[in-house]
């Protein structure tokens, strides 16, 4: 490691500048106005892979935004790891909540602030630079690597499964090591052992053919906002459970040892709620906050629109009202099944005077659980313990990373999450940041991981 650590130290400022250049690219995948930015980011990633010494790096088209791939298979008899990350980012809105411009990186107090710095540009740059360090210092890599960086993770990896299926041979590996994910807390190393799935719907309630004067027409016609409010209120019961018939049918309770692991996590619920400015008392009755957040399914309202919401008043009965809904899914729930259950329930609410339309959004993702005896997980725990001096805890992810289900279903591969982002770094929110200390830690950890994996290749039959 001495030569590698010296290489990282001598190029540390240059690596930070590369990350700054990366986050300046507005690669927002969900908004067509940023399409050129997504393409620019793909080219940037491919260029960094070539600079690292991976000559076959290239940008590869999909039906949506492109995938960037590269490979090095010069270690016969050693394991092959498929490294995953994503170069697309969330929209920067609301712009007025940012302290600095979202695509103009600024370093403050050892943190790099910019959209995408933590999710996932900082973490995904780490394995690229580690590969470059090995090739520069040793002339080769300790194990075989295949890189896959996509541009659609923030839109549920909409076209990734088709790409993976079409490129099975190129992507062949022993397991996946993901640079996406997160450490649960900055002061406590952790490994992710599972993530929830997702499905999404959009509900539109329509009344009259146009907006109406609320005095001239009030009382004569239905109000779509009031009707939508009634529908949304009916989706949960008084105990916080989702009231949709069949919603919980496929949910399987975790074995007791995993429930015990969750119960034994040392943390403060009060501190957590205080940190996000939320009062206590919400959620599905009968489960702890961590159980509700990590392993129970949810149905959330992400946005409601309709009528006038500007300053002052406008006395109007709107022609329509709309709500966006997402469900986070527990193990064994199928996105298409759950979305159809919710859609049927909403469509049969029968509010007089309005019509109800439900659109099931594309891009649902399956939940994922990593086998707890996987050698890649054990290795991640050992490396984290070595470099931090603290035994990591196992956590579930309440969010969704679609790749776990995709790689398992299409390639038969398990995914080990080895990200050095941290969950408090405001990704998906204004003022996203990435700790530069995590950059340093991640470079060292990835290098040790690949070395240790090469040394343990005799035990790969455990995979």
N, C-alpha and C positions, 0 to 999 in steps of 0.2 A: 504493500500500500504506500510505501514512502514516496516512490516516484509519482504515483497517481496523485497523492495529496499535494506534492510539490507542484504538479501540473495544474491542479485546481487552484492553488493559491496564487500562482503566477498569472493566471488568466481570470481571476475572480472579477475584476472590474470590467474586463472585456465581456464576460458572460452576462453581467448585469446590463451592460449596454445592449447586448443582443436581445435580452428580455424586454428592455425598453422599446427597442425597434419593433419587436413582435407585438407588444400591446398597443402600439400606435396604430396598428392596422385594424380598422373597424369591421371585424369579421362577424357581424350579427347575422345568424343564419335564418332567423324567423321573418325578417323584413326584406322584401325584394329590393328596397332602396339601397341596401348594403351588399348587393350581389358582387359588385366589383371588389369590395373589401374582402369577402370570403375567398374569392379567386386569388387575390394578392397574398392572403395568408397561406393558402395552399402552396403557392410558389415559394414563399419564404421558408416554409417547413422543408420542402424538397431541397432547397438550396442549402439549408443547414445540414441535412443528412448527407448531401454530396460533400460538403466541406468536412464532415466528420470522417469521410473515407468510404462511404457506402455508395458505390458507383451506380448501382441499379435503381437509385431513388427516383421516383417519378410521380407525377400527378395523374390520377386515374379517374375518369369520369364516372358518374352514376346518373340516375334520373334526376337527382337534385344537385347538391354541392359535391365537389370531388373528394376522393380519398387519396391520401398520400401513403405510399408504401416504400419500403426498402428492406434489404436483407443482407445477412452475412452468415454463410454456412461453412466456414473454414475450420470447424472443430469437430471432425468426425469422431463418433463415439460419445460425444458430449450431448447434454440435453439441448433441446431447442425451445426457446421461449418466444411467444408472440407478445410483443409490447404494444400496449394500446394507450392512446390519448386522443384528445379532441382539440382542434384549433378554433372552433366557432365559439361565440360568446353570446351572452344575453343582451337584450336591448339596454341602453344606458338610462332610459327614463326611470323616474322623473329627473330631468336635467338640472332643475333648480335646487335639488337636494345634494348635489355634488359640491364638495369644497373646492375641488379643482376639476378641470375638464376631463371627462372619462377616458378619452383617448390621447391625453397628454400626460404621460407618467410623471409622477413626482415622488421623490424619496423623502420621507419624514420619519425620524425616530426609528431607523432601521427597517422601515416598511416601504414597499413600493406600491403606490396607489394608482390604480387604473382598472378599467373594465377588462376582465379576463386575466388579470395578474395571478389570481389564485385558482380560478376555474376556467381553463385548465392550462394556461400558457406557461406559467412558472413551473408547475410540476411536470408537464410533458417535455419541457426543454431539458430537464435533468437527465433522463436516460440517453438523449441524443449526445449531450456533452460527455457523459460517462463512456459511451461507445467511442467517441472521438479520443478521449484520454487513453483508453486501452490501446487503440490502434496506433496512437502516436508514441506511447511509452513501450508497448510490448510487441507491436506489429501485428496483433491479432486480438481476438476476444476470447474470454475463458469458456464461453458457451456459444452456441449458435443463436442468432437473434433474427427475428422478423419484426419489422415495425409497421404498424397500421395506425394512422392518424386520420380521423374523420372530421367532416365539417358540418355534421348534422346532429350532434349529441343533444344540443339544446332544443331540437325539435323531435326528440324521441328516436333519434337514429333511424329516420324514416326509410332510408334506402340502403342501410348497412347490411341487413340480412341478405338481400339479393346479391350484393357485392360479395359477401363472404361465401355464399353458396356457389357463386360462379368462379371463385378463386380458391377453392378448397386445397388444391395441391400446393399453391404458392404459400398459403397460410398455415400449412401443416406444422404442428408443434406439439410439445408435451403438455404445456399449460399456458395460460395467459397471465401476464403481469401488467396490471393496470396502473398507469400514472394518474388516472382520474380516481376520485374518491376524496377522503379527507381524514386527518387526525381529528378525534373527537374533541380534545382539549389541548391547549398549547402547553400545559404543564404536565401532561400525562400521555405517554405514547399509547397507541391503540391500533388494533387490526380490525378491519371490517369483515364480518362473516356472513352478511346477507344484506339485501336491499329490498324495499317494497316495489311492487309493480305499479302501473298507472294506466288509467283510461280517462278519456276526456269527452265532454259533451257540451253542446251549446243549445240552450232553450230559448225560443222566441215566442212571445205571447202577443197576438195581434188583436186589435179592437176595430175601431173605425178605419176608413181608408186614408185618413189624414189626421193631423193634430187638430183638436177642436177647442174652442173657447170654453173654459171650465164653468163660466156662468151660464152662457146660452145653452150648453149641452149637459151640464152637470146633473146627474140623477137620471138622465135619459139613456145613457150608454154605459157600458162597462169600462173601467179604467184598467188598462193592461198592467200598470205597475202594481195596483192592488191585487189583481189576479195572480201575477207572478209571485208576489210576497206570500200569498196563501199557499201556492204550490211549493215554494221553497221551504216554508215552515213545516210542511207535511212530510218532508224527507227524513226528519229525525224525530224520535219520540222524546218524552220528558227526561229519560235517563241518559240521553246522548247517543243512543244506538241508532243506526241507520234503519229507517222504517220500511225500506224497499223489500218486498217479499223475495226470499231466496238469496239475499245479499250475502249472508253468512254461511250458506250451505256448504261451500267448499273449504271453509276456513278450518284448519287443523291446529289444535292447541300444541304449543311447543312441549317437548319432553321436560320433565321436572328439573333435570340438571341444567337445562338452558334457562329456565325460569329462575332458578337459584342464582345462576351467573348474573342475570339482570338485576335481581334483588340485592346482590352483593356489591354492585358498583357503588363506590363511594363518591357521592356527589350531593349537592344541596338543591332540592327542588325550589326552595325559596330564592336562592341565589340566581338560579336559572330564570325564574319568572321576573325577578327584579332586573336582570340584565337585558331583557327584551321589553320591559315595561308593561307586563301583562298581569292582571289579577289572577288569583287562584280560583279553582272551582269548576273549570271547564272540562269537557271530555266524557268519554264513555264510562259509565259507572262500573265499578267492580274490577278495574285494572289500574295499575300504577301508571304514573306519567310516562316512564320509560317504556313500559309495555305498550301503551297507547301510541307512542311516537315511533317505536321501532318495529313492532310486529303485529299490531292490530290494523285492520283496514279502516279507511276513513272516506267520507264524502264531504268535500269542501267547496264553498262558493268562492270563486276567484275574482269575480267582477260582475257588477250589475249596471246596466245602462238603460236609459229611456227617459223621454221628456226633457225638461230643462234643468240644468244643474249649474248654470252660470251665476254671476252676482245679481243681487236683487231678486225680483220676482217676475215670473211670466205665468199667467193664469191659463194653463193649458191642460187638456187631457191628451196624453200622447197616443199616437197611433199604435205604438208597439213598445214593449219592454223586453230586455234580453238579459240572460245570465249565463256565465261560463262556469262549468262544474268540472272538477277532477276528483277521481277516486284513487287513493293509494291502496294497493292490494297486498294482502298477506299471502304467504306460501300456499300454493295450489289453487288460487283464484285465477281465472282466465280473463284477460281484459275484455275480449269481445262478449263474453257471457255476462259479465257484470254491467258493461255499458248497455247491453240490450235489456237487462233487468231494470235498470234505472230509467231508460227511455220508455219502456212500457208503463211503468208506474206513473211517470210524469204525464204521458199522453192520455191516461185514463183519469186524470184528476177532475175533469168535467166541470170547469168553472163557466157559468153561464155568460154569454155575450162575447166570448173571445174564442179564437182558435189557437191551438198549441202546436208548435213545430219543434222537433228535437233532431239535432244533427249530431251523429256520433263522429267525433274527430278521428282521423287516421293517426297512426303512430303510437298505439298502445304498447305497453311493455310488460313482460312477465316479471313477477318477483323472482329473486334468486337467493339461494343459500349455498355457501361453500361447505363441502364436507369438512368436519372439524379435525379429521385426522390427515388432511392433505399435507404432503411434505413441503409444498410451497408456503403454506400458512405457518407451519412450524419454523421454517427458515426465516420468514419475515419477523416472527416473534423473537427469535434468537438474535437477529441483527439489531433490532430496535433495543432490546435489552442491553446488548453490548455497547452500543454507541451512546445511549442515554443514561445507563446505569440504573434504569427502572424497568421492572417487568411490565410489558404492555398488557392492557386489558382487551378483552374481546367485546366488540360492540356490533349492533345492527345499525343499518342506515335507514332512517325514515324516508329518505328521498329515493329516487329511482335512477339507476344507471342501467340502461337497456342492454348493455353488452353481455351481462352475466347470462341472461336467458338466451341471447342470440348465439353466443359462442358454444354454449352447452347444447342447444338444440341442433345447430348446423354442423359444428365441428366435433362435438362430444368432449369439449375442453372445459375444465374448471378455470375460474378467474380468481386470482389473488390480487387484492387491492393493496398497492404500495405507494400511496400518495403522500406528499408532504405539504399539501394545503392543510388548513385548520378550519374547523367549522365556524369559528367566530370571525372569519375574514370577509364577511359581508358580500360574498358572491351572490349574484342575482339581485343585489341591492345597491343603492348609491354608496360611493366611497369604498368600493372593493379594494382590498390590499393583499399583499403577499409578504410574509416575513422573510427578509433576506437571510436571517439565521437558518430558516428552513431550507433555503437553497443550498447553503453550505452543508447542512445535515443530510439533505437528500442526495447530494453528490457522493458523499462518503458512504451512505447506506446502500445506494444502488451498486456502487463498485464492490463493496464487501459481499453483497447478496450474490452477485454474479460469480464472484470467486468461490464462495462457499457452495453455490449450486454445482459448479464444475467439480468440486471435491467430493460432493455427495452423489455423483451420478450413479453410483452402484446401487443406490436405494430407490431409483426412479420407478422400480416395479410397484412401489406403493401408490403411485399416482392413479 
